[in-house]
């Protein structure tokens, strides 16, 4: 099993670039297409802890669902925001790469190099 996990959206260019960057370094990560398999509460909590960020920090504020959910008008508390990320994984920033050394968001893709 790989020691590197990527929470991946194959439709996202940055996610594809990050995956390619890993493969160019002979790293075949465990790929989790998080839109098909959203992180459960414990997993999301662990990812946020490793990122040292809160749910608001990893929320894609430009997504249509962000506005549709009324998040531009009233931002929920941290607990509710975590629920929303699990219910609407399209709102999670991507890609997220997790290793034994920590986690980072692959924006830009080169961000992951510090974990390798």
C-alpha positions as CSV (number, residue, x, y, z in Angstrom):
1,X,0.0,0.0,0.0
2,X,1.3,3.4,-0.9
3,X,2.4,5.8,1.8
4,X,1.1,8.7,-0.2
5,X,-2.6,9.4,-0.7
6,X,-4.1,11.9,-3.1
7,X,-7.7,13.1,-2.7
8,X,-8.2,13.6,-6.4
9,X,-10.7,15.0,-8.9
10,X,-9.7,13.7,-12.4
11,X,-11.6,16.7,-14.0
12,X,-9.4,19.2,-12.2
13,X,-6.2,20.3,-14.0
14,X,-4.3,21.0,-10.8
15,X,-5.3,17.6,-9.5
16,X,-4.1,15.9,-12.7
17,X,-0.9,17.9,-12.6
18,X,-0.2,16.9,-9.0
19,X,-0.8,13.3,-9.7
20,X,1.6,13.5,-12.7
21,X,4.2,15.2,-10.6
22,X,4.0,12.3,-8.1
23,X,4.3,9.7,-10.8
24,X,7.3,11.5,-12.4
25,X,9.0,10.9,-9.1
26,X,8.1,7.2,-9.2
27,X,5.4,7.6,-6.6
28,X,2.2,5.7,-7.2
29,X,-0.2,7.2,-4.6
30,X,-3.4,5.7,-3.3
31,X,-5.9,7.6,-5.3
32,X,-9.2,8.6,-3.6
33,X,-11.7,10.2,-6.0
34,X,-13.3,12.2,-3.2
35,X,-16.4,13.1,-5.2
36,X,-17.2,9.4,-5.5
37,X,-15.9,8.6,-2.0
38,X,-16.2,11.6,0.3
39,X,-14.2,11.5,3.5
40,X,-16.1,10.5,6.6
41,X,-16.0,12.7,9.7
42,X,-13.0,11.0,11.2
43,X,-11.0,11.2,8.0
44,X,-11.9,14.8,7.3
45,X,-10.9,15.7,10.9
46,X,-7.6,13.9,10.4
47,X,-6.9,15.6,7.1
48,X,-7.7,19.0,8.6
49,X,-5.4,18.3,11.5
50,X,-2.6,17.3,9.2
51,X,-3.1,20.3,7.0
52,X,-3.3,22.5,10.2
53,X,-6.3,24.2,8.6
54,X,-9.9,24.5,9.4
55,X,-12.9,23.6,7.2
56,X,-13.3,27.2,6.0
57,X,-9.7,27.2,4.8
58,X,-10.2,24.2,2.4
59,X,-13.6,25.3,1.1
60,X,-13.8,26.2,-2.6
61,X,-15.6,29.5,-2.4
62,X,-15.9,29.9,-6.1
63,X,-18.0,26.7,-6.6
64,X,-21.7,27.2,-7.6
65,X,-22.8,25.1,-4.6
66,X,-21.1,27.5,-2.2
67,X,-23.5,30.3,-3.4
68,X,-26.4,27.9,-3.7
69,X,-26.1,26.9,-0.1
70,X,-26.1,30.5,1.0
71,X,-22.5,30.4,2.3
72,X,-21.7,33.8,0.8
73,X,-24.4,35.4,3.0
74,X,-23.9,33.5,6.2
75,X,-20.8,31.4,7.0
76,X,-21.6,28.5,9.3
77,X,-19.5,27.5,12.4
78,X,-16.7,25.1,12.0
79,X,-18.8,22.0,12.9
80,X,-21.5,22.8,10.4
81,X,-18.9,23.6,7.7
82,X,-17.3,20.2,8.2
83,X,-20.7,18.6,7.8
84,X,-21.2,20.6,4.6
85,X,-17.9,19.5,3.2
86,X,-18.9,15.9,3.8
87,X,-22.3,16.4,2.3
88,X,-21.0,18.4,-0.7
89,X,-17.5,17.2,-1.4
90,X,-17.3,19.4,-4.5
91,X,-16.6,22.2,-2.0
92,X,-13.4,20.6,-0.8
93,X,-10.2,22.2,-2.3
94,X,-8.2,19.8,-4.4
95,X,-6.0,18.0,-4.6
96,X,-5.0,17.1,-1.1
97,X,-2.0,15.0,-0.7
98,X,-1.4,13.1,2.6
99,X,1.9,11.4,3.6
100,X,3.5,10.3,6.8
101,X,5.2,13.7,6.9
102,X,2.0,15.7,6.7
103,X,-0.5,16.9,4.2
104,X,-0.8,19.8,1.8
105,X,-3.0,21.2,-0.9
106,X,-1.6,20.8,-4.4
107,X,-2.2,24.4,-5.4
108,X,0.3,24.8,-7.0
109,X,1.2,21.2,-7.6
110,X,4.7,21.9,-6.5
111,X,3.4,22.3,-2.9
112,X,3.6,18.5,-2.6
113,X,7.4,18.4,-3.1
114,X,7.9,19.5,0.6
115,X,6.3,16.2,1.7
116,X,8.4,13.9,-0.5
